[in-house]
């Protein structure tokens, strides 16, 4: 992974996004996307001490922070022994303090009792607040000073920074301009994937894939995180930033990941969580109430969103200490680890195999004894910490610098039988001790560790039902309809390059992709149409009774489930899905796909989401001049421009002009019943796609991340 070597110019763009500006006051960093510290810590000048917050602190398209200052603060405070200076607007200071409260210090009020079921006798409730206070030897005032913009200007040393209304920060010394930098910060994902798989990944029965094995201060390796594959589905544990891009580039469909276990709210453990939430479908998060509430407060502050608004975007399953919970047939048990903020680790059992994940944890007995002697922990907690499940078949354990983390030297003193089955993560390669007989985790799909386990009963049925869960049209079906479907389907396999449907042929089957990718070859498409896992095709010819209009070719080796024509038509008769397909047949054409694929807003959607949007479009032509939406009124409909232009006005002032592919609507505001902030007016004929409010809200309920994504840029 290449990094910037030196600061050569006055303005230097960082590889991951953000800028370094060379000034008489020192190097100033504008914007701080996740892991930019990996770009700056290798420079001769090291990590900057001065940071300017960008105009937008959160990138809703990518689902990531643009003001990730947690690790620059740690580096300057713990390594360089000084605090940093942060420059921004007063409103941003409040939000930033809310983020850092949860990430650096943890919740102000800790109530671990809510994470224990009272009816379960004998469960010890640790005093996590006491442990947090042991690690907290500093306060906000020790970490940073905040300089606010006054009248869009501030001064640091000899340098004046102006926040102009033209979308740039201007740096001046006296009357001389030093530099200009954009207020909006681009973000560029950077990561290593190892070896890309030659064919799309088919998840195994039980395995673990390491997404990264190192920590947030290692400029050469991916930050730690992993996936547990259980029953052919993925559970992501503490996803690092860009996990979805990592999977796609590795030839793994992110749809296979339907759950997250979130252990705590440090940036190197939670940065990829909101990214995953904002993807297709609704994700389920497993953690304690203490951790999820901290996560919600942190990201609500960062996004300038309400806690309740964020909580609507995912399913939450509360985890209770020492009470089993189940994911895809595996049994998990969680406990609170010894760390600076509330953090859980877990043990899991699946088909006779056990796996334990320490999470961030201080496991050394001497530290536990020190805490006991100082009265930080009680004897019950001391025994709890001493009773780590080293007897598990496979152990994933962190390593780092004590007292916050477990020393690799101490781990090297464990019994040989324990070391042989222990995988180490959260440590740089250069710090690992290879002669310990411990195993350093290796990232990449090619290094997935697969465990031999017995096949569960009804494995194939579980796979098919898991596939159906991803199909919107199945959500309202009765158990009887699901039974009917299971009896009608047939599994088919196609080799890469084979034609599945030939243009001009009669439609004979409905296809659902279980594994692999297919290409829809249709003349006039501006973007290649690729369908992948849990998407369907072949329905148009069945509904219209007309010859097929496109070739469908296996882009990779493909596994599909098919239903013969008569069985399919009988299956959908009288259902909402039948009406959806009829609308899709009427609406779907080259124009709709091309507009959705090139639109600034809708190009962010997956092919499945675009297909659903096509199914609810209504074409409309507005003649002459008119008002589509009046400022201060609720959106009853939303629009995509097909042809023509629309003025966007605030009061009497024109603030923008919208053209082909632009979206007239704001799903975030529609969801909250917030009136339109603008009027949308056309002075000439305009052609539109119309989207009903109810349809879009229904779609957002199943794809809640769109509430954050489908907002104007």
N, C-alpha and C positions, 0 to 999 in steps of 0.2 A: 504494500500500500504506500504510494508515493506521498511525500509531504513537501510543504514549502521549505526551502533551505535557508533563505535569508530575506530580509526586508530590503528590496532594491530601490523602490520608488517611494514617493511621498504617499501615494495611495496604493495599497496592495490588497487584492481580493484573495480571501482565504479559500482553500480547496472545498471546504464544506459550506461556505457561505459566510457573509459578513466581511468587514474590511478592517485593515490596519492602516492607521494614518500616522505618519511620522511628523511630530510637532515639537516645538521648543519645550512643551510641558511633558514630553515623553511620548511613547507609543500609545495611541488611543484606539481601542477596538470598538467598532460600530456594529452592533448586532452580535448575538452569540447563539447560533443554532447548536443543537446537541453535538458534543464531542469536538467542537472547534479547539478545545484545549489540546487535543492530540496534534493539531496543526501548529499551535504556538509554542508548546513546551519544548520543542526541539530547536527553536530559533536561538541564536546567540543572545538576543534580547530577552528571551524567555517569555513567560505569560505576562500580558500587559497588566498594569495596575489601575488603568482608567478605562471605563466602559461606558458607551452611550447606548441607551435603550432604543431600539428601532421604533418607528411609528406604530407598527403592528407587532405585538409581542407573541402572536400565535399565527401559524400558517394553517388555515383551515383546510386547504387542499391536501396538504401532506399530513396534517394531524400532529404537528410537532411545535415545540417551543422555539421562538427566535430570541429568547432572553434567558438561556440556560446558564445561569451564573453560579450554580451550586459548586461545580468543580473548580472553576477559576478562583472562587472564594476559598475553598479548601486548600488549593495549591499555594496561594499567596499567604494564607494564615499559618498553615502547618509547616510548609516547606521554606517559604521565604521570610516568615515571621513578621509579616506586615499586613495591613488591611488594604482593601481596594477602594476606589472612588467610582461611584455610579452616577451617571448624569441622565436625567429624564424629566418627564412632567410629573407634577405632584400626584396626579391620579395614578400614574404608573408606579410610583413609590409604594402606595398603599397595596396595590396588587402584588408587587414583587415581595413585599414583606409577608403577605399571605402565603405565597409560594414557598419562601424560605423558612417560614415558621414550621410548616409540615415536613419539608425535606431535610432541613438541618437540625432542628430542635425537636420535631415531633409534635403531636397534639398538645395544646395548652392544658386540656383536661383529659386525663386518661382514666377510662373506666373499663378495665379488663373483665369485670364481673359480667358485662353484657355478652362476653364471648364464652361464657361457661353456662351450661344448662344447670339451673339450681336443683332440678330433681335428680341430677346425677351426683349422688353422694360420694365424698372422698376425693373430689377433684380439687387440687390445690390451685389457688389463684395467686400468681406471682405479683409482686409489687414492681411492675414495669416502670412506674414513674421514678422510683428510687434508683433503678438501674440507669435510666435515662439521665438523671441528675448526676450520677457518678461520672458519666462521660461528658456532661455539659460543664466545661470549665471556662466558657466564654459567653458573650451575649452579642446582640446585633451591633452594638457600638464598637465592639472589638473587631468585627468582620468587615464593615464598610462604612464610608461616609456617603451621603446622598446630596448631590447638588441639583436643585430643581431649575428648570427653565423659568425665567421671569420675563414676561413679554416676549417669549420665544427666543430668549438669549441667555447665555450663562458664560461665566469666565472661570478658567482654571489656570492658575499661573499667568503667563503672558498670552494665553490663547483664549479667544472668544469664539464660542460655538453658537451659530444662529440656526434656528429651525425655521426655514422659510416656508411660505405657503406654496412653493413650487415643487415640493416633494424632495428637497435636498437639505442636508446639513452642510453649512458653510463654515469652514475653519479659517480664522483670521488672526494675524499678529499685527496689532495696531490697525492700520487701514489696508494692510496688504493681505490679500486672500492667499491662504496656504493650500487649501484643497476644497473640493466639493464631493460629497458622498450621498448616494440615494438614501432617503428615509426608510424605504421598504427594502428589506433584505432578501436576496434570493437564497434558496437552500438547495444544496447539491449533495445527494446521498453518496456516501463513500463507505465501501466495505469490501471484504474479500469473501468469495463464495467457495473457494477451493475448486473442485472439479464439477462442471455442469454435467448432470446426468444425461446420457444419450436419449433416453425415453422418459416420458412423464412418470413421476413417482407413484407407485401403488403402495400405500401405507401397509406395513406388516401388522401382525397380531400384537406383538409387544416389542418395542425398541425405543432407543433414546438417541436423538440427534442433537449434537452440540452446535448452537448458532454462533457461539463465541466462548472462548475459554479464559479471557483476560479481564482486566479491570479498566476503569475509566481513565487512568493515567498512563496507559500503555499506548504509545503512538503507532505501534507496529501490528497490533492484533485486534480482532473483534472483541467487543465487550461481552461479558458472559450472559448466557441465557440458553435455554434448550427446549426441546419438544419431546414429550413422552407420547409415543404412538401406542394407543390402546384400542384393541378391537377395530383396527383399520381407520381410526380417527385420531386427530392430533390434539394434545393439550399443551399449550404454550406456557412455559414457566418463566416469569419475569422477562417478557420479551424485550430485547434491546431495540433501539431505534432502527428503523428500516428493515425490520424482520420480514415484512411482506415482500418488499423488493428482493430481499435475499432469497426468499423461497421461489419467487417467480424466475429469477435468474438461474436458480439451481434446477429448474424444471419441475417444481413442486407447486401444485395448485393450492393457494392459500385457503380455499374453501374447505379443505380437509381439516383445518384448525377451527374448531367450534367452541373452544373453552380456553380460559386463561386462569392460572393460579398466580395471584399477585401476593408476594410475600411481604413487601414493604415499599416505601415511597421515596427511596433514594433514586436520583435521576438515572443511574446506570441499571436500575431494575424496573422502572415503571415507564421509561420514555417511549417504548413501543406499544404500550397498552392502549392509549387513546387512538393511536394510528389504527390498531386492529379494530377498535370499536367503530371507527368511521368507515369501515369497508362494507361490502355486500352482506346482507342479512344481519341478524342480531346475535351478538356474542354473549356467552355466559361467563361471568367472573366468579371465582371461588376464592374467598378470603374471609377474614373476620370482620365484624362490624367496625371495630376500631380502625383497621387498616383501610377499609373501603371509604369510611367517612373522611379519613385523612387524605386519601387520594382525591375524593370529590372536592374537598375544600381547596386543595392545592391547584387542581386544574380549573376549578371554577374561577379562582383568582386570576390564573394565567389567561384564560379565554374570555374573561369578563362576562361570564355566564353564571346563571344561578345553579346552586347545588342540585335542586330538584330538576332543573332542565337537563343537566348532565346525567343524572341518575336514570332518566327516561331512555337513554341511548343503549342500555344493555340490560341483560337479566343478571340479577345478583342472587347467589346462593350463599347464605351465611355459613361460615365454618365455625364450629364450636370446639374448644380445646378438649382433647381426649375423647371426642365423640366421632365415630366413623362417618365419613361421607363418601359418596360413590359417584364415579365418573366412568361411563362406558364399561361398567362391569368391574372396575378396579376399586378396591377399598382403600381409602386414605384416612390417616389420622394425623392431626396437626398439633403443634406445640409452639409456645413462644420461645424464641432463641434469646441469647444474650447479645444485645446490640444497642446502638445509640438511640434508635427509634423503634417503635413496635414492629416486630419482625417475626414471621412464622416460618418454621421448617415443617417437613412432613415425612411420614413413612407410608408406603403404599404396598399392597399385596394384590397380585393378579395371577390367577391360575397356578398357585403354588410358588410363585417367585416374589421375593420382597426387595424393595428399593427404597433407599432413604436419601433425602436431600436436606443438607444441613442449613441451606440458605446462608446469609451473612451471620456468622456466629463465632463467638469466642469459646473454644472447647477446652482450653488448657486448665487442668486442675489447680495449678498454682494461682491462677487469676481468680478462680472460683473461691479458693480458700482466703485469698486477700479480701474479696468482697464480703465473705462471711465474717471474717475477723473485724472488718470495719463497720459491720452492721448494715451493709447495703442490701444484703439478701439474708433470708432466714434459712434455717436448717432444711426445711422442706424443699426450698428452691435449690439449695446446694445439692441435695440428693437428686432432685429432678435433673439438674444440669449434668450431674455425674452419670446419669443413667441413659447415656446416648445409645441408640440401637446399633452398636457395632456388630451385632450378630446377623444383620441383614445380609442377603445374598450379594447385593450391589450397593455401594455407598458413593454418593456424590458429595464431596466435602470441599468447602472453600478454604483458601489460604491467603494470608496477607500479613500486615504489620500489626503486632499486638500493641495495646490491649484490645483494639477494636476488632481485630481479626485473629485467626488461629495461625500460629507460626508453622511454616513448612518444616522447620527443624523438629518441632514437637511431633508433628504428624509422622515424621520419619522414625520416631521412637515407638510407634504402635507395634503390637505383635505382628510377626511376618504374615500370618494368615489373614489379618485384617488389612494390612497394606496391600496385599495381593489383589483384593477385591475393591480397593478404594481408588476412585477417580478424582483428581484434583482440578479445580477450576478457580477463577477469580485471581489468577496469578500470571505474571508475565513469564514467558519462556526462559528469559535470562535469570529469573529468580528461582526457578524450579530446581530441585536437587535430584538429578537423575539416578543417583545410586541408592535411593531410598526404597526401591521396589514399588513405589507408588506409581500410578499411571496419570500422566497429564492428559486432560481432555483434549481431543483434536476436533476442531470445527470442520463442518462440511458434510454434505449428504453421503459422500463416499466413506466417511468414518462413522456412520450410524452403527450403534452397537445393538445388535439384535439378540433377543433372548429366546431360547427354545422353551416353549410352554405348550401344554396340551390345548387342543382346540375346544372352545366352549360349545355347548349345545346351541343349536339354532344360529350358528355363526353366519351362514349365508342369508338367512332371513333378517338378521340384524344389519348386515351390510345394505340390503335392499331398502329397509326401512330408514336407515341413515341417509340414503340417497333421496328418498321421498321427502324427508324433512326439509331439504333444500329447495323443493319445488313449491312455489307459491300456491299453485292450484290445488295442492293436496291439503292445505291447512284447514279447509272447511269440510273435508270429506268425513263421512261416518266410518266406523270400524268395518261395517259391511262392505263399503266401497273399497276400502283398503284390501280386504280379503279378496274381493273380485279382481282387483288389480294384480295381486300376488299370484293368483291362479292363471292369469292371462299372459303374463310376461314370459319372454324367452331371452336367454343370454346369447349374444353373438359376438364374435371376435373378428376384427379386420386388420390385416397387415398394413403397415405404412405404404402409402401410395395407391392403395386399392380404391376404386370408385364404389362408393356405397349406394349413391343414387345418381342415375344418369339423366341429364337434362332431356325432357321430352318423354320420359317413361311414365307409366301409370303409377300413382301412389298406392303402395300396398301395405305400408307399415308406419307406425309412429315410433320414433327413436328417442331414447334418453341416454345420454353419455354417462357411463360410470367411470371410465378411465380413458385418458388420451384427448387428442384434439382433432377436430375436423375443419376443413376449409369449405366455405360456401362460394363457389365460383359463379359470379353474376356480373355481367357486363355493366360498366358505368359506375362501379363502386370506387369512391376515392380512398377508402381505407379497407384493407383486406378483412373479410368477415371470418373470424375464427371462433368456433364454439368449443367449449371444453367441459370438464366434469360438471354434472348436474344441470346441463342445458339440453334442450330438446330441439328436434327438427323433423321435417316430413309431414307436418300437420296441414300445410296449405293444400297440397294435392288431395288429401283425404277429405277436407271440408268442401273444396270446390268441385271435386270430381274432374278436374282438368289435369292435363299432363304437367309434370314437374317443370319448373322454370329455371333450375340451376343444377349444376353438378355439385355433388357433395363427396369430397375425397378425404380419405384418412391422412391427416398431416403426420400422424405418428401411429404406432400400434394403438388400436382402439378397442375398448370393450363397451358394448351398448346393450341396453335392455329394450326389446321391441314388443309391440303389440300389433297383431294383425288388424287390418282395416276394419272389418266388421265388428270385432271385439272392442276396438277403440271407440268407434262411433256409438256403440251401445253403452260403453262405459261413461262417456261424457254427456249422453243425452239428458237434457233437462237440468244440467249443472251450470253453475256460474262460469266454469272453465269453458264450456261450449260457447257461451256468449263472448268470453274474452277472445277465444280463437277466431270467432267470426269477425270481431272488430279488428283483430290483427290482420286477417286476410284482406279486409277492406283497406286498411291503412298502410300496411307494409309495402314499401317500394324503395327504389334507389334514392329518391329525394329525401325521405324521412331518415333513412340510415345515414346518408351523407351529411345531412344537417346535424344530426345528433353526434356524429363522429368528429365533426370539425368545430362544433360549438365550443366557445370558451368555457362554458359551464358543463355541458352534458358530455363532453369528451372524457371527463373524469370518471364516468360511469362504466361499469363492466358491460360486456355484450349482453348478458342476461338482463341487466337493468334497462339497457337501451331497448331491448325487445319488448319488455313490459311497457315502457313509455310509449312505444309504437302502438301497443294494443289499446291505449286510451286516448290517442290523439283524435282531434276533430278538425278538419280543414275548414277555413273560413276566409272570406274575402271582405274587407271593409273598403267601401268606396269613398273617395273624396277625403274630407277632413273629419276628425272626430277624436273623442277621448276614450281610451281603452280603460284606464284606471285613473281615478281622481285622488289627488293627495288628501289624506285624512280619512279615506274610506277603506273598508276591508276588501281583500281580494276575494271575489266570488269565482273568478277564473284566472288562470295564468296563461301566458302566451309564449310561443317561440316564433320568431320572425322568419318567414319563408322568403319574402321578397318585399322590398321597400325599406323605409326608414321610419323610426319613431323617436320623437324628442322626449327626453327625461327632464322634467322641470321641478324645481323647488320654489314654490311661490311663482313669481314671474320670471325667475332666472333659469335659463337653460343650463343644466349641469352635465349633459351628455347626449350623445346621439347613438341610438342602437340600430344595428343592421342585421343582415341574414345570420341566423343561428343564435342571436342574442336572446336571453331569457328575460321576460317581463314577469317578475315575481320574486318572492323571497320566502322560501319554505320555512325558514327559521321564524320569521315574523308571522306567517300564516298559522303555523303551529301554536303560536302564543296569542293569536287574535290581536296582533298589533296592526293598526292601520298603516296603509302605504305611506312611506315617507316622501313619495314623489308622485307627480302626475305624469302619465304616459300619453302623449298626444301625437297623432299622425296628421300631416297636412295634405297628403296625397294618398292614392290607393295603397293599401298594404295587404299582403297575403300572410296568413297566420296559421300556426297549429295552435289549437285551443286545448287546455288541460283543465278539467273540472277540479275545483278545490277538494271535493270529497275523494276523488280518485287519488290525488297527490298525497293527501293525508293518510289514506289507506296504505299507499305504497311506502310512505315514510314510517308507518307503524312496523312494517316488516323489514325495512332498511333504514333504521333510525339515524345512521351516520349521515344520510343525505340532508337531514335537518341542518347539520353544520356545514355541509359542502355546498348545497344549492342556495347560496346567498351571493349577491352581486360582489364582484371583485373590487 
